[in-house]
Amino acid sequence: MSNELEASSHPPASAPAGGAGQRIVRRLFALQELGVLVAGLVIAAVFALLSPEFLTLASLGSILASAVQFGLVGLGVTMLLIAGEYDLSVASVYSLCPLVMAALWINGEVNVYLALLLALVLAAVIGLINGLATLYLGIPSFIITLATALFWAGVSLNLTGGYPISYFGDAAIMRWLGAVEIGSSRISVSILWLLATAVLLMLVLRATPVGNWIFASGGDGRAARAMGVPVGRVKVSCFILCSVLAALTGIIQFGSFGSATPTQGSDLALTAIVVAVVGGGSLLGGRGSIIGALLAAVVLGMSYTGLVLSGVSTTWFQSFVGFLLLFAVIINLRTAALGAKFGVIRKS
């Protein structure tokens, strides 16, 4: 049930406790994020060779901007995956909520902060519906959220007739959502939202009883209930968090580019699951890493930016994501097998 990584202090006889070198090897193989680290280093090296512009500040800004989109949604999906559930509706929430905010603010002349709040409340309600439907109808979350994904995608298209809503002003809230850069670094302020969210979720998982509840709910729900863990409330809360982070991501993209589109992020649901799994998560629940998900988001950002700088069509990005998923999973499996020879125990 522990949510920290550690190496066994009693390795088998075939791998006797040795010197500092062996301790380093053990710690390395105990890393849940080892797969994504290896994948990231390989991808960075390849694109650095293919394009000299890859290792520039402008490229870093582009990488981090992409990482915000993949990462915020991926962090929410990671939390839900640890709790043993899925959410395929995040892509629809990602497109719907900024549209609602934009429609209320720009078309309806509602106060921008109230419009933002209402959009986030809508996301929380969608997450609540997903969670309650999964728990009380006894239908797998995969099916429930697939149904709600289709429903809310239709709502987004009909809300504006399929047309985007654009903003051409200079509102302060748009600047803080991502329209400006940090000093002269060419890095959008939106990266601060990702980092703050990652730190907060890491603290929840590692330093609070709620973190243990989340891991226990996804690991063995029946045993967790027997120990007094409020599994139902934990899972519903994770559904709500997942939807709110998806909405926040869409709103940040609206702030960054000044346009909300009904069809944006259509493939984000599966990409977010890739972020969670590549980052060290398990589709069976009870396992996941916020740091790993953050690294996976950066790796995807590197991949997208690297393809552009290398002159390769971005239509190959999805193929690259599939390759990355397979590569990282193979690395994780192989390092886990090698780590076993050193008496390493990997824990969530």
KELUM-777315 format. One record per residue (C-alpha): x negated, y, z; residue in one letter. Coordinates in Angstrom, 2 decimals. Layout:
BEGIN
ATOM;u;v;w;resn
ATOM;X;Y;Z;A $
...
***
This chain:
BEGIN
ATOM;u;v;w;resn
ATOM;0.00;0.00;0.00;M $
ATOM;-3.05;2.22;0.39;S $
ATOM;-3.36;4.86;-2.29;N $
ATOM;-7.13;5.16;-2.28;E $
ATOM;-9.80;3.36;-4.26;L $
ATOM;-12.38;1.43;-2.29;E $
ATOM;-14.87;-1.36;-2.78;A $
ATOM;-14.77;-4.51;-0.69;S $
ATOM;-17.27;-4.48;2.17;S $
ATOM;-17.59;-8.27;1.98;H $
ATOM;-18.63;-9.25;-1.57;P $
ATOM;-18.73;-12.91;-2.52;P $
ATOM;-21.88;-14.95;-2.22;A $
ATOM;-22.51;-14.65;-5.96;S $
ATOM;-22.96;-10.91;-5.54;A $
ATOM;-24.83;-10.34;-2.28;P $
ATOM;-25.03;-6.90;-0.79;A $
ATOM;-28.07;-5.31;-2.32;G $
ATOM;-29.72;-1.96;-2.55;G $
ATOM;-28.52;1.47;-3.59;A $
ATOM;-28.24;0.43;-7.24;G $
ATOM;-25.72;-2.28;-6.49;Q $
ATOM;-23.70;0.06;-4.25;R $
ATOM;-23.52;2.56;-7.09;I $
ATOM;-22.35;-0.16;-9.48;V $
ATOM;-19.64;-1.20;-7.04;R $
ATOM;-18.38;2.34;-6.65;R $
ATOM;-18.41;2.83;-10.40;L $
ATOM;-16.38;-0.29;-11.13;F $
ATOM;-13.96;0.57;-8.31;A $
ATOM;-12.98;3.75;-10.13;L $
ATOM;-9.40;3.50;-11.32;Q $
ATOM;-10.16;6.23;-13.85;E $
ATOM;-13.20;4.49;-15.37;L $
ATOM;-11.39;3.61;-18.61;G $
ATOM;-10.37;7.17;-19.40;V $
ATOM;-13.82;8.48;-18.43;L $
ATOM;-15.53;6.14;-20.89;V $
ATOM;-12.97;6.94;-23.59;A $
ATOM;-13.43;10.67;-23.01;G $
ATOM;-17.21;10.53;-23.27;L $
ATOM;-17.06;8.49;-26.48;V $
ATOM;-14.48;10.78;-28.09;I $
ATOM;-16.36;13.94;-27.07;A $
ATOM;-19.60;12.56;-28.52;A $
ATOM;-17.95;11.58;-31.82;V $
ATOM;-16.25;14.93;-32.38;F $
ATOM;-19.35;16.86;-31.31;A $
ATOM;-21.24;15.07;-34.07;L $
ATOM;-18.47;15.62;-36.63;L $
ATOM;-18.01;19.32;-35.92;S $
ATOM;-20.53;21.78;-34.41;P $
ATOM;-17.58;24.02;-33.43;E $
ATOM;-16.28;21.37;-31.03;F $
ATOM;-18.66;22.48;-28.27;L $
ATOM;-17.58;26.14;-28.25;T $
ATOM;-15.52;28.26;-25.87;L $
ATOM;-12.78;28.66;-28.47;A $
ATOM;-12.56;24.90;-28.81;S $
ATOM;-12.38;24.55;-25.02;L $
ATOM;-9.45;26.96;-24.94;G $
ATOM;-7.61;24.92;-27.54;S $
ATOM;-8.36;21.65;-25.71;I $
ATOM;-7.07;22.96;-22.40;L $
ATOM;-3.95;24.47;-24.01;A $
ATOM;-3.09;21.04;-25.42;S $
ATOM;-3.96;19.42;-22.09;A $
ATOM;-1.37;21.60;-20.34;V $
ATOM;1.39;20.28;-22.59;Q $
ATOM;0.35;16.64;-22.24;F $
ATOM;-0.73;16.94;-18.62;G $
ATOM;2.22;18.57;-16.87;L $
ATOM;4.70;16.12;-18.35;V $
ATOM;2.21;13.29;-17.84;G $
ATOM;1.83;14.13;-14.15;L $
ATOM;5.59;13.89;-13.63;G $
ATOM;5.76;10.60;-15.50;V $
ATOM;2.80;9.31;-13.46;T $
ATOM;4.60;10.01;-10.19;M $
ATOM;7.72;8.26;-11.46;L $
ATOM;5.71;5.35;-12.85;L $
ATOM;4.04;4.85;-9.46;I $
ATOM;7.55;4.66;-7.98;A $
ATOM;8.35;1.90;-10.46;G $
ATOM;10.61;3.77;-12.91;E $
ATOM;10.51;5.31;-16.41;Y $
ATOM;11.90;8.50;-17.93;D $
ATOM;12.28;8.72;-21.69;L $
ATOM;14.38;11.89;-21.46;S $
ATOM;11.42;14.18;-20.70;V $
ATOM;11.03;15.15;-24.38;A $
ATOM;14.66;16.26;-24.56;S $
ATOM;14.39;18.19;-21.28;V $
ATOM;11.18;19.76;-22.58;Y $
ATOM;13.06;21.23;-25.56;S $
ATOM;16.43;21.90;-23.91;L $
ATOM;15.44;23.95;-20.85;C $
ATOM;13.37;26.66;-22.61;P $
ATOM;16.26;26.96;-25.09;L $
ATOM;18.67;27.49;-22.19;V $
ATOM;16.36;30.08;-20.65;M $
ATOM;15.91;31.87;-23.97;A $
ATOM;19.63;31.77;-24.81;A $
ATOM;20.60;33.22;-21.42;L $
ATOM;17.85;35.85;-21.41;W $
ATOM;17.58;36.94;-25.04;I $
ATOM;21.06;36.25;-26.35;N $
ATOM;23.07;36.53;-23.14;G $
ATOM;21.04;39.38;-21.57;E $
ATOM;20.83;37.55;-18.24;V $
ATOM;17.98;38.58;-15.92;N $
ATOM;14.89;36.66;-17.05;V $
ATOM;14.09;35.30;-13.59;Y $
ATOM;17.64;34.11;-13.10;L $
ATOM;17.55;32.52;-16.56;A $
ATOM;14.31;30.73;-15.63;L $
ATOM;15.79;29.53;-12.35;L $
ATOM;18.95;28.24;-14.02;L $
ATOM;16.88;26.35;-16.61;A $
ATOM;14.88;24.64;-13.86;L $
ATOM;18.07;23.87;-11.91;V $
ATOM;19.48;22.24;-15.04;L $
ATOM;16.34;20.09;-15.25;A $
ATOM;16.73;19.08;-11.61;A $
ATOM;20.36;18.10;-12.24;V $
ATOM;19.32;15.98;-15.24;I $
ATOM;16.71;14.23;-13.09;G $
ATOM;19.29;13.69;-10.35;L $
ATOM;21.72;12.15;-12.85;I $
ATOM;18.98;9.85;-14.18;N $
ATOM;18.04;8.73;-10.69;G $
ATOM;21.56;8.16;-9.37;L $
ATOM;22.62;6.35;-12.54;A $
ATOM;19.61;4.05;-12.33;T $
ATOM;20.13;3.22;-8.65;L $
ATOM;23.91;2.94;-8.45;Y $
ATOM;24.75;1.50;-11.86;L $
ATOM;21.99;-1.07;-11.65;G $
ATOM;20.89;-0.32;-15.21;I $
ATOM;17.13;-0.15;-15.91;P $
ATOM;15.79;3.40;-16.02;S $
ATOM;14.40;2.71;-19.49;F $
ATOM;17.97;2.34;-20.83;I $
ATOM;19.49;5.13;-18.73;I $
ATOM;16.90;7.71;-19.74;T $
ATOM;16.96;6.61;-23.38;L $
ATOM;20.70;7.33;-23.40;A $
ATOM;20.30;10.71;-21.69;T $
ATOM;17.40;11.57;-24.03;A $
ATOM;19.67;11.14;-27.04;L $
ATOM;22.47;13.07;-25.36;F $
ATOM;20.39;16.10;-24.39;W $
ATOM;18.62;16.12;-27.75;A $
ATOM;22.05;16.53;-29.35;G $
ATOM;22.91;19.32;-26.91;V $
ATOM;19.70;21.16;-27.85;S $
ATOM;20.48;20.96;-31.57;L $
ATOM;24.04;22.20;-31.10;N $
ATOM;23.13;24.93;-28.63;L $
ATOM;21.51;27.04;-31.34;T $
ATOM;22.67;25.26;-34.48;G $
ATOM;19.18;23.81;-34.86;G $
ATOM;17.49;27.23;-35.08;Y $
ATOM;14.70;28.43;-32.77;P $
ATOM;15.04;31.39;-30.42;I $
ATOM;12.11;33.79;-30.56;S $
ATOM;10.91;36.61;-28.32;Y $
ATOM;8.72;39.43;-29.65;F $
ATOM;8.42;41.62;-26.54;G $
ATOM;5.80;41.88;-23.80;D $
ATOM;7.54;40.76;-20.62;A $
ATOM;5.31;40.12;-17.63;A $
ATOM;6.80;36.67;-17.05;I $
ATOM;5.79;35.59;-20.55;M $
ATOM;2.22;36.66;-19.89;R $
ATOM;2.04;34.63;-16.68;W $
ATOM;3.61;31.63;-18.38;L $
ATOM;0.73;31.48;-20.84;G $
ATOM;0.76;34.36;-23.28;A $
ATOM;-2.49;35.85;-21.95;V $
ATOM;-5.99;34.50;-21.40;E $
ATOM;-8.16;34.41;-18.29;I $
ATOM;-10.47;37.39;-18.76;G $
ATOM;-12.47;36.97;-21.97;S $
ATOM;-12.71;33.20;-21.66;S $
ATOM;-10.16;32.43;-24.41;R $
ATOM;-8.54;30.02;-21.93;I $
ATOM;-4.81;30.50;-21.39;S $
ATOM;-3.54;31.17;-17.87;V $
ATOM;-1.25;28.18;-18.39;S $
ATOM;-4.15;25.95;-17.29;I $
ATOM;-3.65;27.33;-13.77;L $
ATOM;-0.14;25.83;-13.71;W $
ATOM;-1.57;22.41;-14.57;L $
ATOM;-4.37;22.57;-12.01;L $
ATOM;-2.09;23.83;-9.23;A $
ATOM;0.44;21.07;-9.94;T $
ATOM;-2.27;18.39;-10.01;A $
ATOM;-3.75;19.53;-6.68;V $
ATOM;-0.31;19.64;-5.04;L $
ATOM;0.67;16.16;-6.25;L $
ATOM;-2.73;14.77;-5.23;M $
ATOM;-2.23;16.09;-1.73;L $
ATOM;1.26;14.58;-1.58;V $
ATOM;0.00;11.16;-2.66;L $
ATOM;-3.15;11.05;-0.55;R $
ATOM;-2.39;13.11;2.56;A $
ATOM;1.31;12.63;3.37;T $
ATOM;3.59;9.72;4.35;P $
ATOM;5.63;10.51;1.22;V $
ATOM;2.68;9.40;-0.89;G $
ATOM;2.63;6.01;0.79;N $
ATOM;6.41;5.76;0.32;W $
ATOM;6.06;6.39;-3.40;I $
ATOM;3.41;3.69;-3.83;F $
ATOM;5.39;1.27;-1.65;A $
ATOM;8.63;1.89;-3.56;S $
ATOM;6.97;1.00;-6.84;G $
ATOM;4.88;-1.84;-5.48;G $
ATOM;7.54;-3.88;-3.66;D $
ATOM;10.87;-2.14;-3.17;G $
ATOM;12.39;-4.85;-0.97;R $
ATOM;9.42;-4.97;1.37;A $
ATOM;9.37;-1.17;1.49;A $
ATOM;13.06;-1.06;2.49;R $
ATOM;12.42;-3.65;5.18;A $
ATOM;9.72;-1.36;6.58;M $
ATOM;12.12;1.60;6.67;G $
ATOM;11.02;3.39;3.51;V $
ATOM;13.94;5.36;1.95;P $
ATOM;13.33;3.83;-1.48;V $
ATOM;16.46;5.32;-3.07;G $
ATOM;15.68;8.87;-2.03;R $
ATOM;12.03;8.48;-3.03;V $
ATOM;12.91;7.32;-6.54;K $
ATOM;15.59;9.98;-7.07;V $
ATOM;13.13;12.65;-5.92;S $
ATOM;10.56;11.39;-8.43;C $
ATOM;13.17;11.50;-11.21;F $
ATOM;13.94;15.13;-10.29;I $
ATOM;10.24;16.04;-10.15;L $
ATOM;9.65;14.43;-13.53;C $
ATOM;12.47;16.41;-15.19;S $
ATOM;11.48;19.71;-13.56;V $
ATOM;7.86;19.35;-14.72;L $
ATOM;9.04;18.54;-18.25;A $
ATOM;11.20;21.67;-18.21;A $
ATOM;8.37;23.78;-16.80;L $
ATOM;6.08;22.52;-19.56;T $
ATOM;8.58;23.54;-22.24;G $
ATOM;9.04;26.95;-20.61;I $
ATOM;5.26;27.46;-20.46;I $
ATOM;5.06;26.64;-24.17;Q $
ATOM;7.83;29.19;-24.77;F $
ATOM;5.80;31.76;-22.84;G $
ATOM;2.64;30.91;-24.75;S $
ATOM;4.09;31.04;-28.27;F $
ATOM;7.22;33.16;-27.82;G $
ATOM;9.53;30.63;-29.48;S $
ATOM;11.79;27.85;-28.22;A $
ATOM;12.69;25.17;-30.78;T $
ATOM;15.31;22.39;-30.44;P $
ATOM;13.02;19.78;-31.99;T $
ATOM;9.76;20.60;-30.21;Q $
ATOM;7.98;17.81;-28.38;G $
ATOM;10.02;15.02;-29.95;S $
ATOM;7.25;12.46;-29.35;D $
ATOM;6.32;13.70;-25.89;L $
ATOM;8.08;10.92;-23.95;A $
ATOM;5.80;8.17;-25.22;L $
ATOM;2.73;10.43;-25.12;T $
ATOM;3.41;11.14;-21.44;A $
ATOM;3.55;7.41;-20.70;I $
ATOM;0.23;7.04;-22.54;V $
ATOM;-1.23;9.75;-20.28;V $
ATOM;-0.06;7.88;-17.18;A $
ATOM;-1.27;4.46;-18.36;V $
ATOM;-4.59;5.62;-19.82;V $
ATOM;-5.16;7.49;-16.57;G $
ATOM;-5.04;4.22;-14.64;G $
ATOM;-1.32;3.72;-14.04;G $
ATOM;0.59;0.46;-14.23;S $
ATOM;3.84;-0.12;-16.10;L $
ATOM;4.81;-2.45;-13.25;L $
ATOM;4.76;0.38;-10.71;G $
ATOM;2.87;0.87;-7.48;G $
ATOM;-0.28;2.12;-9.17;R $
ATOM;-1.38;5.41;-10.70;G $
ATOM;-3.83;8.28;-10.48;S $
ATOM;-3.26;12.02;-10.68;I $
ATOM;-6.92;12.62;-11.49;I $
ATOM;-6.74;9.91;-14.16;G $
ATOM;-3.64;11.45;-15.73;A $
ATOM;-5.35;14.85;-15.74;L $
ATOM;-8.40;13.38;-17.46;L $
ATOM;-6.21;11.55;-19.98;A $
ATOM;-4.46;14.83;-20.84;A $
ATOM;-7.84;16.48;-21.46;V $
ATOM;-8.91;13.53;-23.63;V $
ATOM;-5.74;13.88;-25.71;L $
ATOM;-6.42;17.61;-25.99;G $
ATOM;-9.96;16.84;-27.17;M $
ATOM;-8.59;14.39;-29.71;S $
ATOM;-6.09;16.85;-31.17;Y $
ATOM;-8.58;19.72;-31.32;T $
ATOM;-11.32;17.45;-32.64;G $
ATOM;-9.13;16.24;-35.49;L $
ATOM;-8.35;19.83;-36.49;V $
ATOM;-11.99;20.95;-36.36;L $
ATOM;-13.13;17.88;-38.27;S $
ATOM;-10.76;18.66;-41.12;G $
ATOM;-8.59;15.59;-40.48;V $
ATOM;-4.82;16.04;-40.79;S $
ATOM;-3.08;16.20;-37.41;T $
ATOM;-0.54;13.74;-38.80;T $
ATOM;-3.12;11.14;-37.72;W $
ATOM;-2.84;12.23;-34.09;F $
ATOM;-0.21;9.65;-33.15;Q $
ATOM;-2.35;6.90;-34.64;S $
ATOM;-5.25;8.19;-32.59;F $
ATOM;-3.10;8.14;-29.42;V $
ATOM;-2.28;4.49;-30.07;G $
ATOM;-5.95;3.68;-30.53;F $
ATOM;-6.85;5.58;-27.35;L $
ATOM;-4.25;3.65;-25.34;L $
ATOM;-5.58;0.31;-26.53;L $
ATOM;-9.21;1.36;-26.06;F $
ATOM;-8.70;2.62;-22.50;A $
ATOM;-6.69;-0.44;-21.45;V $
ATOM;-9.37;-2.78;-22.83;I $
ATOM;-12.05;-0.83;-20.97;I $
ATOM;-10.03;-1.01;-17.75;N $
ATOM;-9.55;-4.77;-18.10;L $
ATOM;-13.19;-5.42;-18.91;R $
ATOM;-14.53;-3.22;-16.12;T $
ATOM;-12.12;-4.84;-13.67;A $
ATOM;-13.44;-8.28;-14.69;A $
ATOM;-17.04;-7.13;-14.40;L $
ATOM;-16.30;-5.41;-11.13;G $
ATOM;-14.95;-8.66;-9.70;A $
ATOM;-18.43;-10.12;-10.09;K $
ATOM;-19.70;-7.44;-7.73;F $
ATOM;-16.94;-8.07;-5.21;G $
ATOM;-15.11;-4.87;-6.10;V $
ATOM;-11.48;-4.44;-5.09;I $
ATOM;-9.49;-1.87;-7.02;R $
ATOM;-6.63;-0.32;-5.08;K $
ATOM;-4.02;2.27;-6.01;S $
***
